[in-house]
Each structure stands twice: as C-alpha cells, then as structure tokens.
C-alpha cells in the first residue's frame, strides 16, 4: 500500500465522483481507477460501489476512511517537521474562522504575511460546526471561534479573549447612546438576526430560550456583511458579539446586561459571556507557522481593543 494510493482513495471518498477526483489530482480517470483497483486487490476488499449514476463507499471503505486520513496527515506532517528543522517557515497554513472573528483576523493576517512571505495562508469562513469537523479531518490547522456550549474530547480550546453578546445599531439609532440593553428592551425593536447555526444566534437563542419574550424578527441572514448593511441603512437592530464590530465605522454595539426581570436575573444569575478561542486538535502536531500565527494573535492590538471595551 502506497501513501499515494491512500491520497487517491481519500479524494474519491470525499467527492464520490471519479472524474472530479481525477481532475483535482491532475491525473487521468483511468490511472485513478487502476490505482483504486490495486488498493482494493491488496486489501481483498471492495472500497466503492460504482454504477452509472453514483459512487458509494462500502463498509470497508467507510472503515478505511478515518485511518487513511490519519495516515496521510502523519506523513505530511513528517515532511513538515523535517522542513522546519531549517527554521524557515514555509508551506501552507489553513485557518478556519467564524464571521465574528473577521475584524480581529485582518491585522494578524497582514502582519504574518509581511513577516513570513513564504507561507501561503488559506482562510476559510464558515459555521463553527463545519470548521470543527474540518479540523478533525485535518483539513484545517486551527480554528478561531467562540467556545461552543458543549465540549469535544478531540479539541483543545485556548481562550484568547472574553466577549459579550450585544445589540448592534447604526450610530444615529435612538439606542446608540445607551450603555446597556435588556432582552425585554429588544422586544420593542424590529430585529434582523444572524441565521440559526451561527454562533451569535446560538448564544441569543440560549439566552432567550426560557424568557417567554416575543421578538419582532424581520429577517434572518447568514452573511455578516449584509447584516451590517441592513443596520447601517435602517432602524433595524441585530445581535452579534461585540468583537464582530470592533473596527466597523457607523455601528455601535450595546451589551446585553439582563433579561429585564430583576427577579429572574437575581434568581438565575444572568450570564452574558462568550469566550473567543483558538481551537486545535488535542495532542496533535502543530506546524511552526501555526504556532507563529497564534503568537501574533496574542500580540494583536485588535485583541487589546476587544479587551478594553469590556
């Protein structure tokens, strides 16, 4: 069994399409099919069921998939480690980022690219769930996102900063001068919220789950840039983490400071805490470029601006 064959197997398993996999691997489809056949013969197991309509992983293929990923990951990292003996940062650094971290990321990216021009940065924006799944598949080296409500035994989360959920309005909005806002206050304003599944929305839904409050939700959007545009041009209110609007002009973040019920807040202890974290694989090898990027993040003035606002 060759590592090349495992890489071919992985590409087919991930695309479930031999012609697409061959194009992405820059080989002919016949060469790909032949290598998969050799692998199946060596294992004495069929890995794919193929017909004119679809490609499906067999039970043996499903079993091989995570082991193949781990094997390819280990070989690639072996090469990376040897190259890093020369103390020159090279190769590719793959970072997953949720939308809340986009403002914080920009400064560190520019600094990193200036200091380490031989490293190619690949940045992927997506939901927390998708990014953590890709991290576990070794497609990403690290993920920047808020700490999820439920832990994952395979993931190590290093807290970078603490943050709060906030109502976000334009600077001319009647709420813009307030120092804080309650969940009850938000009932009186039309809302344009991040779509379900995004971390700020998840935090808002958990915070309001047992409040009994009714909100006037006009739209749900999974694009933070579009949310900003709506808020800047209208009287709508959105709910995001304070860090999301750290360098956004014309927008004001007003922290949520309670439910609006003194009795409920004192009895249950109102909590508005979001921990911004660097997520990596627990006990996994960390590239020198990843360690350097994390070091620069800790030194970022954007992080300090988030902390100062608390």
Buried (B, 14 or more C-beta within 10 A) or exposed (E): EEEEBBBBBBBBBBBBBBEBBBBEBEBEBEEBBEBBEBBBEEEEBBBBEBEEEEBEBBEBBEEBBEEBBEBBBEEBBEEBEEBBEEEEBBBEBBBBBBBBBBBBBEBBBEBBEEEBEEBEBEBBBBBBEBBBBBBBBBBBBBBBBBBBEEEEEEBBBBEBBEBBBBBBBBEEBEBEEBEBBBBEBBBEBEBBBBBEEBBBBBBBEEBBEEBEBEBEEEBBBBEBEEBBEBBBEBEBBBBBBBBBBBEBEEBBBBBBBBBBBEEBBEEEEBEBEBBBBBBBBEEBBBBBBBBBBBEBBEEBEBBEBBEEBE
